[in-house]
Amino acid sequence: MGNYRRPRGRSGPSSATNDTARRARPPRPADPRRTAYDVLAAVRERAAYANLLLPKLLAERQLAGRDAAFATELTYGTLRGQGTYDAVLAACSDRPLDKLDPPVLDVLRLGTHQLLDTRVGAYAAVATSVDLARAVAGPRVSGYVNAVLRRVSTRDLGAWLDIVAPSPATDPDGSLAVRYSHPRWIVGAYRAALGDAAGAELAQALEAGNARPKVTLAAFPAGLPREDVMPPDAAPGRWSPYAFSLASGDPAPLVEAGTAAVQDEGSQLAAIALSRVPVSPGAVSPGAGPGDGEPERWLDLCAGPGGKSRLLYGLAALQGARLAAAELHPHRAALVADALARARRNAAAELPEFEVLVADGTRPPWPAGSFDRVLVDVPCSGLGALRRRPEARWRKSEADLKELTALQRDLLRSSLAAVRPGGVVAYVTCSPVPAETADVVTDVVAAMTGVDILDAPAVLGEVPAVSAADPRFAQLWPHRHGTDAIFIALLRRTAD
């Protein structure tokens, strides 16, 4: 991918007259540009996930090496830059963008990304975009696409931003929204989440959402040590004792072997934090047990697709505890069961049995007080993982949060009911947005009796992750920690 991408704003586009690139033939189904277009169209038409669809198309169309890297760069680069590119296109088009046929707009965005943020020459970028537009929208649009993209090619990205971005003096959030390609409401939500640090860090946080993340994996706590699992060129994680990142290569062999699983380091820290808290007041060590001689029972309430369940299973086994995992959707529950079974087969010793349930966490089949620890990684906006799923920023709106936060409150209440007095709940989201993090926890706790909010940053120890909303909450950030923007709150049930 690095061979294609141009550092933002540093150099202008190649001259169309001097470019010697040969005019492309009409796009073939296996052409990288057509593959990228097909992913963009699927994201728009049926809310597909780019990170799931693109690898499938690359395999089906036998795209590998540079072609696969180019298709990946075009797909993710266009999705990340969509807000910026739309501002530029609006300045170059004599038609409102919302009046264009969607396939034409997808092609224009792809072409603009090539012109402003890759090393593809201007002639090749324009010519291949015209051919692609003709293939997906018909010949009548070719002249329009050619004219718009030729206007885009007259300036580099930095020059265009000086023209199309609002003034930071009069509209700071609007300026950041265009410059860093985030909807304005997300800029405002990040500003609120960062609190007093927003002045110094907001631009960094938005920029981190456009960075390409490394592939991070987790060794199994009850399996081989991380050092024995890591490939030679991998780097150990900064915070989790099980995390490591690949410099290059495919993680599939490690995953298929069951020795590691793809999992963000922040997600690993959420499971680790839950495992560290004593389950009853006055317990002398983590895993001290419920006090009746029985092994602890742990629950992963929203378990699919199984990454946190796998880590929790290993952590539970090390403490002599048993794990149950609940998932609403049967196909995702099957993924959880497969992940746990694969980890168990590769464990260093015989592990306890696990249980996977197909169950609605808001209407649980288990009696109240059945568990000692519960992890509830609630469905959320995903705005903490925009570097991995860039389309999420365009798919979600501020209005969507109301429905999400209602579900989040229900699941947190259910989790607190599921633990016995002295038990602990970890409330986790992949979001820094206060409406679905701190606000959910404080509102639920305020309406209940017998619940204490614990000091999550103290439990995490060496990880400096104090939330601006409340120092008892932990908030990770890509620009600070190199993780997704994971929120962690730890709660103890003190009474029925």
C-alpha positions in Angstrom: 0.0 0.0 0.0 2.8 2.4 0.8 3.9 2.3 -2.9 0.6 4.0 -3.9 -0.1 6.6 -1.2 1.2 10.1 -1.4 1.9 12.1 1.8 -1.0 14.4 2.2 -0.6 17.9 0.9 3.1 17.6 0.0 3.2 17.4 -3.8 0.9 18.3 -6.6 -0.7 15.9 -9.0 1.3 14.8 -12.1 0.6 16.7 -15.2 -2.0 15.1 -17.5 0.0 16.3 -20.5 3.3 14.9 -19.3 2.0 11.7 -17.9 3.0 8.8 -20.1 0.6 6.4 -18.5 -1.2 4.3 -21.2 -5.0 4.8 -21.3 -6.6 2.0 -19.4 -8.8 -0.5 -21.1 -12.4 -0.8 -19.8 -12.4 -2.1 -16.3 -12.3 -5.9 -15.9 -14.1 -7.6 -13.0 -10.7 -8.4 -11.5 -9.4 -4.8 -11.9 -8.4 -3.3 -8.6 -10.4 -0.1 -9.2 -13.5 -2.1 -10.1 -13.1 -4.2 -7.0 -12.8 -1.0 -4.8 -15.8 0.4 -6.5 -17.8 -2.7 -5.9 -17.0 -2.6 -2.2 -18.0 1.1 -2.0 -21.3 0.3 -3.8 -22.0 -2.5 -1.4 -21.3 -0.3 1.6 -23.7 2.3 0.2 -26.5 0.0 -1.0 -26.7 -2.7 1.6 -24.6 -1.4 4.6 -21.9 -4.0 3.9 -18.7 -3.9 6.1 -15.7 -3.2 4.0 -13.3 -5.2 6.2 -15.5 -8.3 5.6 -16.3 -7.9 2.0 -13.0 -6.7 0.5 -11.0 -9.8 1.5 -13.7 -12.0 0.1 -13.6 -10.2 -3.3 -9.9 -10.2 -3.4 -9.9 -14.0 -3.0 -12.7 -14.5 -5.5 -11.1 -12.4 -8.1 -7.6 -13.7 -7.5 -6.1 -10.3 -6.8 -2.8 -10.5 -4.9 0.4 -8.6 -4.4 0.4 -5.1 -5.7 -3.1 -5.4 -7.2 -4.6 -6.4 -3.8 -2.6 -3.6 -2.1 -3.9 -1.1 -4.6 -7.5 -2.2 -4.2 -7.2 -2.1 -0.4 -5.7 1.4 -0.6 -8.4 2.7 -2.9 -11.2 1.2 -0.8 -10.1 2.3 2.7 -8.6 5.6 1.5 -11.8 6.6 -0.3 -13.9 5.7 2.7 -11.7 7.6 5.1 -11.4 10.7 3.0 -15.0 10.8 1.8 -15.9 14.0 3.7 -12.9 15.9 2.5 -13.3 14.6 -1.1 -17.0 15.6 -1.1 -16.1 19.2 -0.2 -13.6 19.3 -3.0 -16.0 17.7 -5.5 -18.7 20.2 -4.5 -16.3 23.0 -5.5 -15.5 21.3 -8.8 -19.0 20.3 -9.9 -21.8 22.4 -11.5 -24.3 19.9 -10.0 -25.2 19.4 -6.3 -23.6 16.1 -5.2 -26.9 14.9 -3.7 -28.5 15.1 -7.2 -25.9 12.8 -8.8 -26.5 9.1 -9.4 -24.8 7.3 -6.5 -22.6 5.2 -8.8 -21.3 8.4 -10.4 -20.5 9.9 -7.0 -18.7 6.7 -5.9 -16.5 6.9 -9.1 -15.8 10.6 -8.5 -14.7 9.8 -4.9 -12.4 7.0 -6.1 -10.9 9.3 -8.7 -10.4 12.1 -6.2 -8.6 9.9 -3.8 -6.2 8.8 -6.5 -5.6 12.4 -7.5 -5.1 13.9 -4.1 -3.7 11.1 -1.9 -1.9 8.5 -4.0 1.0 8.6 -6.5 -1.2 7.6 -9.4 -0.6 10.1 -12.2 -3.4 12.5 -13.0 -3.9 11.3 -16.6 -4.2 7.6 -15.4 -6.5 8.6 -12.5 -8.8 10.6 -14.7 -8.8 8.2 -17.7 -9.4 5.1 -15.6 -12.2 6.8 -13.7 -13.9 7.8 -16.9 -13.7 4.2 -18.1 -15.1 3.0 -14.7 -17.9 5.5 -14.8 -18.8 4.3 -18.3 -18.9 0.7 -17.2 -21.1 1.2 -14.1 -23.3 4.2 -15.1 -23.2 4.3 -18.9 -21.5 6.4 -21.5 -23.6 9.6 -21.0 -21.7 10.4 -17.8 -18.2 10.1 -19.1 -17.8 13.8 -20.1 -19.1 15.0 -16.8 -16.7 12.7 -14.8 -13.8 13.8 -17.0 -14.5 17.5 -16.5 -14.9 17.3 -12.7 -11.8 15.2 -12.1 -9.7 17.4 -14.4 -10.7 20.4 -12.2 -9.8 18.4 -9.1 -6.4 17.7 -10.7 -5.5 21.4 -10.9 -4.5 21.6 -7.2 -3.0 19.3 -4.5 -4.8 18.4 -1.3 -3.3 21.1 0.8 -4.3 23.8 -1.7 -7.9 22.4 -1.9 -8.2 22.4 1.9 -7.2 26.0 2.0 -10.2 26.7 -0.3 -12.9 24.4 0.9 -12.4 24.1 4.7 -14.1 26.7 6.9 -11.9 29.0 8.8 -10.8 27.5 12.1 -11.2 31.0 13.7 -14.9 31.2 13.0 -15.9 27.6 12.6 -13.3 25.3 14.4 -15.4 22.1 14.3 -16.4 22.7 10.7 -12.8 23.2 9.7 -11.7 20.0 11.5 -14.6 18.1 10.0 -13.4 18.9 6.4 -9.7 18.7 7.1 -9.9 15.3 8.8 -12.9 13.9 7.1 -15.3 13.3 10.0 -18.9 14.4 10.3 -19.3 17.6 12.4 -21.2 15.8 15.1 -18.4 13.3 15.7 -15.9 16.2 16.0 -18.2 17.7 18.7 -18.5 14.3 20.5 -14.7 13.8 20.5 -14.3 17.4 21.8 -16.7 16.6 24.7 -14.9 13.3 25.4 -11.5 14.9 25.5 -12.6 17.6 27.9 -9.9 20.1 28.8 -7.4 18.2 26.5 -9.4 18.9 23.4 -7.6 22.1 22.5 -4.3 20.3 22.3 -5.4 16.8 21.2 -8.6 17.0 19.1 -6.9 17.2 15.8 -4.6 14.3 16.8 -7.5 12.2 17.8 -9.2 12.8 14.4 -6.0 12.2 12.5 -5.6 8.9 14.3 -9.0 7.8 13.1 -7.6 8.0 9.5 -4.4 6.1 10.3 -3.9 2.5 9.1 -3.8 0.3 12.1 -1.4 -2.6 12.6 -2.8 -6.1 12.8 -2.8 -6.8 16.6 -3.3 -10.3 18.0 -3.7 -11.9 21.4 -1.9 -15.0 22.6 -4.0 -17.3 24.8 -3.4 -16.8 28.5 -3.6 -20.5 29.2 -1.6 -21.5 26.1 1.9 -20.9 24.9 3.7 -17.8 26.2 3.4 -14.8 23.9 7.2 -15.0 23.1 6.7 -18.5 21.8 3.8 -17.5 19.6 5.1 -14.2 18.0 6.7 -14.4 14.6 10.3 -13.0 14.5 9.3 -9.7 13.1 6.3 -9.1 15.4 6.4 -6.5 18.2 5.0 -7.1 21.7 2.1 -5.0 22.8 2.7 -1.9 25.0 0.1 -2.7 27.6 -1.3 -6.2 27.4 1.0 -9.1 28.3 -0.7 -11.1 25.6 -0.7 -8.6 22.7 1.6 -8.4 19.7 1.5 -6.7 16.4 2.5 -7.9 13.0 4.9 -5.8 10.9 3.7 -7.6 7.8 2.2 -10.9 6.7 -1.1 -12.7 7.1 -2.3 -13.5 10.6 -4.5 -16.4 9.3 -2.0 -19.2 10.0 -1.7 -18.2 13.7 -5.5 -17.9 14.0 -6.2 -21.2 12.3 -3.7 -22.9 14.5 -5.5 -21.5 17.5 -2.3 -20.0 19.1 -3.4 -16.4 18.6 -6.5 -14.4 17.6 -6.9 -11.0 16.1 -7.9 -8.6 18.9 -7.2 -4.9 19.6 -5.0 -4.3 22.6 -7.6 -2.1 24.1 -10.2 -4.9 24.0 -7.6 -7.2 25.7 -7.2 -4.6 28.5 -11.0 -4.7 29.1 -11.0 -8.4 29.8 -7.8 -8.2 31.8 -9.2 -5.4 34.0 -12.3 -7.5 34.9 -10.1 -10.4 35.8 -8.0 -8.3 38.2 -10.7 -7.1 40.5 -11.4 -9.1 43.7 -15.0 -10.3 43.6 -15.8 -9.5 47.2 -14.9 -6.7 49.6 -11.8 -7.6 51.5 -10.6 -10.3 49.2 -6.8 -10.6 49.4 -6.1 -11.4 45.8 -7.8 -11.5 42.4 -9.7 -14.8 42.0 -10.2 -15.2 45.8 -13.6 -16.8 45.0 -17.1 -16.4 46.2 -16.3 -17.8 49.6 -18.3 -21.0 49.5 -15.6 -23.3 48.0 -17.1 -23.3 44.5 -15.2 -22.0 41.5 -16.1 -18.6 40.3 -18.6 -18.3 37.4 -17.8 -15.7 34.7 -20.1 -14.4 32.0 -19.5 -12.7 28.7 -22.9 -11.2 28.0 -22.5 -10.0 24.4 -20.0 -12.5 23.3 -20.0 -12.6 19.5 -17.8 -13.1 17.6 -15.7 -14.4 20.4 -12.5 -12.4 20.8 -13.1 -11.2 24.4 -14.6 -14.6 25.3 -11.5 -16.4 24.2 -9.3 -14.1 26.3 -11.7 -14.3 29.3 -11.7 -18.1 29.0 -7.9 -18.3 29.4 -7.9 -15.8 32.2 -10.7 -17.6 34.0 -8.9 -20.9 33.6 -5.8 -19.5 35.2 -8.0 -18.5 38.2 -9.8 -21.8 38.4 -13.1 -20.2 37.2 -15.7 -21.3 34.6 -16.9 -19.2 31.7 -20.3 -18.9 30.1 -20.7 -16.8 26.9 -24.1 -15.5 25.8 -24.9 -14.2 22.3 -28.2 -13.2 20.8 -27.6 -14.4 17.2 -27.0 -18.1 16.6 -24.4 -17.7 13.8 -22.3 -15.4 16.1 -22.8 -17.8 19.0 -21.3 -20.5 16.7 -18.3 -18.3 16.1 -17.8 -18.0 19.9 -18.0 -21.7 20.4 -15.5 -22.3 17.6 -13.1 -19.7 19.1 -13.3 -21.2 22.5 -12.9 -24.8 21.3 -9.9 -23.9 19.2 -8.3 -22.2 22.2 -9.0 -25.2 24.4 -7.4 -27.6 22.0 -4.2 -25.5 22.1 -4.1 -24.9 25.8 -1.0 -25.8 27.8 -3.1 -28.0 30.1 -6.6 -29.4 30.4 -9.1 -26.6 30.8 -12.6 -26.5 32.3 -15.6 -26.9 30.1 -17.2 -23.7 28.8 -20.8 -22.9 28.0 -22.1 -20.9 25.0 -25.7 -19.8 25.2 -28.0 -18.3 22.5 -29.7 -15.8 24.7 -31.0 -12.2 24.8 -29.0 -10.4 27.4 -31.9 -8.1 28.1 -34.1 -11.1 28.9 -31.7 -13.5 30.4 -32.5 -17.2 31.1 -30.3 -17.4 34.2 -31.4 -16.4 37.8 -30.3 -13.2 39.3 -27.0 -13.4 41.1 -25.7 -16.3 39.1 -22.2 -15.0 38.3 -19.2 -13.5 40.0 -17.9 -11.5 37.1 -19.7 -10.2 34.0 -18.2 -8.5 30.9 -20.8 -6.6 28.9 -19.2 -5.2 25.7 -22.4 -3.5 24.5 -23.4 -2.8 20.9 -22.3 0.8 20.2 -21.6 3.3 17.5 -18.1 1.9 16.9 -16.7 5.4 16.7 -13.7 4.2 18.6 -12.6 2.0 15.8 -12.9 4.3 12.8 -9.4 3.5 11.6 -10.6 -0.1 11.2 -14.1 0.6 10.0 -14.0 4.0 8.3 -17.5 3.6 6.8 -19.0 3.8 10.4 -18.5 7.5 10.5 -20.8 8.0 7.5 -23.3 5.3 8.5 -24.1 6.6 12.0 -25.9 9.8 12.9 -26.3 11.5 16.2 -30.0 10.5 16.2 -28.9 6.8 16.2 -27.4 7.1 19.6 -30.8 7.4 21.3 -31.7 3.8 20.3 -28.2 2.5 21.1 -28.1 4.1 24.5 -31.4 2.7 25.5 -30.1 -0.8 24.7 -26.9 -0.1 26.5 -28.7 0.8 29.7 -30.8 -2.3 29.5 -27.8 -4.5 29.1 -25.9 -2.8 31.9 -28.9 -3.3 34.3 -29.1 -6.9 33.2 -25.4 -7.4 33.9 -25.7 -5.9 37.4 -28.6 -8.2 38.1 -26.6 -11.2 37.0 -23.8 -10.8 39.5 -24.1 -11.8 43.2 -23.3 -9.2 45.9 -19.6 -8.7 45.8 -19.5 -9.5 42.1 -18.0 -7.2 39.5 -19.3 -6.0 36.1 -17.1 -4.5 33.4 -19.1 -2.2 31.1 -17.2 -1.8 27.8 -17.8 0.1 24.6 -15.6 0.8 21.5 -16.5 4.5 21.6 -15.3 7.6 23.4 -18.7 9.4 23.0 -20.0 10.4 26.5 -23.6 9.7 25.6 -22.9 5.9 25.3 -20.1 5.7 27.9 -20.0 7.8 31.1 -23.6 9.0 30.8 -24.9 5.4 30.5 -23.0 4.2 33.6 -23.8 7.2 35.8 -27.5 7.2 34.9 -27.9 3.4 35.6 -26.0 3.6 38.9 -27.9 6.6 40.0 -31.2 4.8 39.6 -30.1 1.6 41.5 -29.1 0.9 45.0 -26.2 -1.3 46.1 -23.8 -0.5 43.2 -20.3 1.1 43.5 -18.2 2.5 40.7 -14.6 1.2 41.1 -11.4 2.9 40.0 -10.8 1.4 36.6 -7.6 3.3 35.9 -6.1 2.1 39.2 -6.9 -1.5 38.2 -5.2 -1.0 34.8 -2.2 0.2 36.7 0.5 1.4 34.3 -1.9 2.4 31.6 -2.6 6.2 31.8 -6.2 6.1 30.8 -8.3 8.4 33.1 -11.5 9.5 31.4 -12.2 13.2 31.2 -15.8 12.5 32.2 -15.0 10.8 35.5 -11.6 9.8 36.9 -13.1 6.4 38.0 -13.6 5.5 34.3 -10.9 4.4 31.9 -10.8 5.8 28.3 -8.3 4.6 25.8 -7.5 6.6 22.6 -5.7 5.7 19.4 -3.5 8.8 19.5 -2.5 8.2 23.1 -2.3 4.5 23.5 -2.2 3.0 20.0 -5.4 1.1 20.7 -9.0 1.6 19.7 -10.9 4.2 21.7 -12.1 1.6 24.3 -14.1 2.8 27.4 -14.0 0.7 30.5 -16.1 1.1 33.7 -15.9 -1.4 36.6 -18.8 -1.7 38.9 -19.3 -3.8 42.1 -22.7 -5.1 43.2 -22.7 -4.5 47.0 -26.2 -5.6 47.8 -29.3 -7.2 46.3 
